[in-house]
C-alpha cells in the first residue's frame, strides 16, 4: 500500500499555517451564512429567539473548532469544518420548518460534537482496536436481530426501538460496527476462505434489513461491503460477483416482499397512485421544480405540502427555497467531505485504518446518493436521512462518531 513521504519540519509548519488560514476563512463564511439565515427567519416570523439560536450555534461551532485545533493540531480539520456547515444548513431548515424540532436537533448536534471531541481525545491508536473483530460482528448482528423482534414500525419500516423516553435506530449503529468488523477481517486478508464468514454476516444483515423494510440501509450495507472488499483484496471479481448476487437478490425481493414491489412501482410511475404511495415523490418533485435555479427564498416555500419534510425529504425544501444552486452547493460539500475521507484512507498508516476510512467514506457517500437519488426520482425512494442535515438523533450521533474516527486516523499524517 502507498505510504506518503514525510515532509520536513519547515514545510510541515507552512502547510499547517496555510491550512489553518483557509479553515478560518471558511468558518467565517459559515458564521455569516448562519447569522443571515436566522435573521431572515426572525424577521419573517417575528421570532427573535431565532437570532439567539443562531448565535449559540455559531459559538458552539467556533468553540469545537478552537479546541480541536489548539490541543490536537495534527489531522484533517476540514472534516469538522464541512460537517459544521452541513449541520448548520440542516438546523436552519429545521428551525424554519418547526422550531421545537430544531431545539431537539441542536441538542443532538451538541452531543455529537462532544462525542467527536471525546473520540479524538480518548480513543487509542486505531490499529490497536483491530483485534476485536468478533465483538464488532456480534454487536452488529445483535442490533439488527433485536430490531427484528423488538422494533417499532415507524414510517413503514420496522427499524426503530422505543425506549419509552426516546427511540433510536439500531441499524445506524450497526453500520459502524460492520465497517469495523470488515476492516478487522480484511486488514489481514490472505486467502479466499477468509471471506466466507464475512460474506455470510453481510448476507444475514441484508436479509434482516429487507425483512424490516429498511431498504435504504440495506443498499448502504451492500455499498460499504463491496467497496471494502475491493480495497482489501484488489480483486474486481468479488465486485462483479457481489453485483450479480445483489441483482438476483433484488429480483427475488421484488417478488417475495410486497413493500419492495410498492417502492419500485412508485419509482416507475408515482402518478398511478398520487394520493397514497406516490404522494411523497410527487410532492418532492413539485417542490424542487417550483424552486427553480435560485429558489423561492428562505421562508417562502411550502414545506407543509411535503411529507417527512424535516427527515427523508429535507433536500426537497432546500431545493425549493434555496434553489438548485443551493442544492448543488450541498452536493459539492458532501463531495468534499467524502473526498477528505478517502484522502485519509490514502495517507493513513496501517491497513485497518485505511479500510476503516474507506468504509466510513463509502457509508456517507452511499447514504447521500440513496436519499438524494430517491428524492429526485433517480432511484426508488427509501426512508433514510441526509447525513448531518436531516432531523434525527441516531443519525447525527453516528455521523459524528464516524467523523471522530476519521479525524483520529488523519492524525497519523499531515492534513
Buried (B, 14 or more C-beta within 10 A) or exposed (E): EEEEEEEEEEEEEEEBEEBEEEBEEBBEEBBEBBBEBBBBBBEBBEBEBBBEBBBEBBEBBBEBBEBBBEEBBBBBBBBBBBBBBBBBBBBBBBBBBBBEBBBBBBEBBBBBBEBBBEBBEEBEBBBEBBEBBEBBBEBBBEBBBEBBEEBEEEEEBBBBBEEEEEBBBBBBBBBBBBBBBBBBBBBEBEEEEBBEBBBEBBEBBBBBBBBBBBBBBBBBBBBBBBBBBBBBBEBEEBBEBBEEBBEEBBEEBBEEBEBBEBBBBBBEEBEEBBEEBBBBBBBBBBBBEBBEEEBBBBBEBBBEBBBBBBBBBBBBBBBBBBBBEBBEBBBEBBEBBBBBBBBBBBBBBBBBBBBBBBBBBBBBBBBBBBBBBBBBBEBBBBBBBBBBBBBBBBBBBBBBBBBBBBBBBBBBBBB
